[in-house]
Amino acid sequence: YLPIARRRRRASTRVDADESTADMASTPSTTTTTTSMRTTRTTREVDRDAVKTMGGDCNVFSTRACDACRALGSVMVLLVIGIVGLTYYATVVVVYWPVVEAGGEDASLATGALIAYHVLVFMLLWSYFACVLTEAGGVPAGWTPEPEDPEEAEAEAKRSNSEKRRRFCKKCSAWKPRRTHHCSVCKRCVLKMDHHCVWVVNCVGAYNYKFFLQFLAYTFLATVLDSILLLSNFIDFFKDVEESQASGVTGSEAEVDPAEGTQLAVVFVTFIVSVAFSASLLGFLVMHTNLILSNMTTIEMYEKKKTLPWKYDLGKFRNFKQVFGENIFFWFFPVHTTTQIEKLKVMTGLSEGECLDGDAYARACEPERARFSVASPHAKN
């Protein structure tokens, strides 16, 4: 893996050599050169004219749907915090903290339950905000794959776009590494993109996929524990109803204190929410566990049907360590070691290219832009 600084020096040397050659043939003005470098510097998101020419923005329905997902934004974060707050209020404030304060035989059990619950909620929130705030894996500006080997050109042409070593995104009008896909919500390419998650208001990619999986796991464990802790109260709720009906208590005698009624309703709703989330998350966990052990993403799961055997499968344990790292201690925490980050850069294909500046990058993209412009029905005459 070449550091960005070395790549930029190489790119700078290449640009200087190209400019010297151009000066020998003709004498372009300084203003033209400066304008060209400013234009090509906006590599991935700003070159809208090239994207429109290549037909990369023609899906109006998809664009509006993605804009709607993006508009949810902080609403989903507030929703997650609200659900966690609801379960915390029902489990801690209403049910178990009063038991701890009262003392007695059940106090020690209630204390143990609260400790386990607080640990899981803390890890849940930590992994959630790590997934929300961590850069999923943007492609560096000016990234360009290594030049194509003439001997491999024929074989490369027969491969599907997902299998090619040199891949070009017509929506960004820029090169992208292998296992990289374009997110229509974020409007950029994401390294080893799995999907765009509305719940975390972010793409799930190479750098935060581990945090996303930990969020799923800790949320599943927290909801299962919450369901177990509130199960007895849920059962008691129906027993009280049955006893009232059996005793024939009606009218004013059957009235319940408003505060107590509210607490019963909160516990009832929290139990239902916890059971529903734990059941749905179980399916997601099973699916993503299979994906990790196979070394593929949700998007690649559909591509694999066309590319068997899967070339990125290194074996289940090695596939797992590629996401969670070599250090067992960090498997449980939403953090990456420096070594793991460097390995992720290699795994995502960034090491198979270099970052170019100015005219050098424009020339590297020009053949692909021209090819897509000719192939696109939206190309300009």
N, C-alpha and C positions, 0 to 999 in steps of 0.2 A: 504494500500500500504506500503510495507516494503522498507525502504531505502536500497540502494545498499550496504552501509557499513555493515548493519546488516546482509544482505544476505551473504555477503562474509565471515563474522565471522561465520555464521552458516555453510557455505560450508567448511570453514577451519576446524571447529571442526569435521565435518563429515569426511573430508579427513584424519585428524589425527587419528580418531577412526578406520577408515578402514585400515590405514597403520599399526596401532598397532596390529590389527587382523592378517594382512598379515605377520608381523614380527614373530608372535607366530607360524605360520604354516611353514614359510620358511624365509630365509634371503636374499632378493634381494640386488643387489649392488646399491650404491649411483648413479653411472653413469647411470644405467638403469632407475631409478626413475626420475632423472633429464631430461633425454631424453624424457621420456613419458610425463612429464609435459610440456615440450617445444612443443611437437607434438600436444597435445590436446589444448594448448593455442591458436593455430591458428584455431579458431572454425568455422568461417563462409565462408571464401573466399580462404584459402590457402590449405586446405586438398583436393587436386585434385585427389589423388589416390582413396580416398573413393568415391568421386563423380563419377569417371570413372567406378569404380567397380559396382556402383548402377545404371549405365546407365543414369546419369543425364546430360550428355553432348553429347548425340548421335545425336541431331538435327543440322546438319551442316548448312543447309540453314538458319535456324533461327539465328544461331550464326553469320553468315556473315551479315545478314540483320541488326542485332543489332549492330554489329561493325560499319556498315555504318552510322547508326543513331548516334552513339557515336562520330564518326569522324566529324559530322557536327559542334558539339561543339560551339565554339565562333562565328562561321559564322552566326548562327541564332540570336545570341545576336546583332551582328553588323547589321543584316538585320532589326531587330526590331527598333534599334536606327536610322537606315537610313530612315525607313518609317515615324517614328515620326518626324525626321528632315525635311523630304519632306513636310509633312502637316504643320509643324510649319512655314517653309519658305513661303509657299503659303498663309497661313491664316494671319500670322502676318506681315511678311516683305513686301509681294507683295500687299495685299489687305487692311488690316485694320490699320496698323500703319501709312501709308500715310494719311489716313482720320483723324486720331487723330492729326497728326502734322499740317494739314491744318486748323483745327478748324472748326467752323461753327455749324450748327444744328445737323449734323450727328456725331460730335465728341464724344458726351456723350454716344450715343448708341454704337459706336465703342469701346469706353473705357470699357463699361460694358461687351461687347462681349469678349474682350481680357482678362478681369479679369476671367470670367467664363472659358474661354478656357485654360488659364494658370493653374487654379486650377485643372481642370480635367487632364491635361497633367502631372502635378506634381504628382497627386495621381496615375495615370497610371504607371509612371516610378517607383514610390516608391513601389507599390504593385508588379510590375514586378520583380524588383531586389530582393525584399523580397522573392518571390517565387523561384528565381534562386539560391539565396545564402543560403536559409534556409534548414537545414537537413530535408529531407522528413519524416524520421522515421525509422532509422536503428534499428535492434534488438540488444540489448546489448550482448556483448561477454559472452558466457557461460550460457545464459538464458535457463532455464529448467522448464517445467511445473510441477505442483504438481503431486505426485505419483498417479497412477491410482487406483481407488477404485475397489476392486474385484467384488462388487455388480453391478458396472456400466460397467464392462468390456464387458459383453454380449451385452448390449444396445449400447455401444460405437462402437462395431464392425459392427453393422447394419447401422450406419450412414454414410453419404457420407463424403468425406475428408474435405469438407468445413464446415461441421457441427460438426466435432469432436473437443473435448476440447484439446486433445493432438495431435498436428499436427507436422509432421516431413517433412522437405524439403530435397529431395534427391539431389537437385542441389547444395545446400549449405552443405549438410551432417550435418544438425543441426536442433534443435527444433525451432519452430516458434509459436508465440501466435495466438489466433483466429483473424480472419479478416486480416491476414497477407498473402501477396502473393510475389512470387519471380519475380523480374524484370530481364529479360534477357539482357537488355541494361546495367543497372548498375551492374548486376551480383551479386545481393544480395537480401535478403528479406526486404520488406518495410511494416511498420505498416499501416494497413488500406489503402493499395495502391489503388488508383483510376486508374491511367494510367501513362505511361511515355510520357511526353510532349516534343516534339522536339523543340517547340518554347521557352520553358523556360530551356532547356538543363538540365532537372532534372526530377526525379520522382515526381508525385503529390501524397502525402500521408497524414498521420494524422497531421503532424506539419505544412505543407504549403498548405493544401487544401483551407483553408480560404483565403490565399493570392492569390491563383490561381483564386478563384471566384471573388475576388475584382478586380483582373487584367482584367478579362473578363467584369465585369460590368463597370469599369471606361473606358476601351477601347471602349466599345459599346457606352457609353454616349459621349465620346470625338469624335468618328467618326460621330455620329448623329448630334452633334452640328456643327462639321466641315462641314458636308453636307449642313446644313441649312445656315451657314454663307457664303458658296461659291455658293449657288444655284443661286443667282441673277447674279453673274459674269458668271456662266455657261450658263444661259439663254441669257445674253448680248452677249456672244461669238457667238451664232447662229444668233442672231438678226443682228449683224454686218455683218455676212456672207450673210444673206438674203438681207440686204440693199445694199451691194456691188453688188450682182448679179442683183438686181432690177434696180439699177441705171446704170448698164452696164459699171461700172468702170473696166478697164483692163490695162494690161501693167504696165508701171512704176507708174501710178497713184494708182494702187492697191497694190503696195509694202508696207510692214509693217516694221517699225523699228525692227532690229534684237533683241534688248534688250526687246522691248515690245512683240515681237513674242514669245520669250523664256518664259516670264512671263505668257502669255496667255496659253502656252502649259503646264506649271507647274500647273497652276490653274485647267486646264482641267483634267490632269492626277490625281491630288490630289482629285478632286471631285469624279471621277470614283472609285478610290481606297477606299475612305471613304464610299461611298455607298455600295461597294462590301463587305467591312469588317463589316459594321454595319448589313447588311443582313445575313451574315454567322454567326456572333456572336450572333444574336438573337436566332438562333436555338440552339446553345450551351447553352445559358443562360436558355432557357426554359427547356432543358433536365436536366441541373445540378440543377435547382431550384426544379424540381420534385424529383431528387435524394436526395437532402438535406432534403426535407420535408418527405421523406420516410425512411431516415436514411440508405442509402446504397450508394455504390460506383458504378462506371461504370462496374467493374468486377463482383460485387455482383448482378448487375441488371440481368445478365444472370444466376447466381446461384439461384436467387429467384424463378425462374420458377420451380425448383426442391424442394424448401423448403418453401412452403406456409403453414400457414401464416408466414410472415417475423418476426423473433423473436426479432430483434433489433429496431423495430418500437415503439417509445415511445409517439407518437402523434406529429403533425406537428410542434407546437411551441417548444416543448422540443427537437425535432430533430434538429431544426434550432439552438437553443442555444448550443447544443452539439458541433457544428462546430464554431459558432461565439462567444460563451461565454455568461455570464450572464449580463455583463456590456454593456448597450446600446451604450455608448460613444465609446467603442472600436469596435463596429460593422463596423465602417466606416474607420478604420485605420488598416494597415497590421502589427499588433503587437499582442502578446499574453501576458496576465497577468500571474503571477506565479500560481495563482489558476487554471486558465484554462489549463496550462501545466500539472499540477498534475491530473486534471480530464481527460485529454487526455491519460495519462499513464494508468489510470484505465480503460478507455473506450476501449483501444486497447488490453487489456488483459495482460499487463505486470505485473499487480498485482496478476495474477493467477499463478505465478511461482517465481523462484529465480535464482540468478546468481551463478553458481558453478565454481570452479577452478580445474585445473589439472585432476587427475585421477577420481575424483568424476564426472566430466562432461563427461569424456570418457566412464565411466561405464553407465551413464544415456543414452548415445547415442548408445551404442553397440547393444542392441536388435533391434532397428529400422534399423541400418545400415546392420545388418545381414539379417533382413527380406527383405529389398529392394535388397540386393545383391543376394539372392536366387531367388527372383521374376524377376530380370532383366535378359533379354537374353544376356546382355553384361557382366554378372558376370564372374569372373575368375574361372577356374576349380582348 
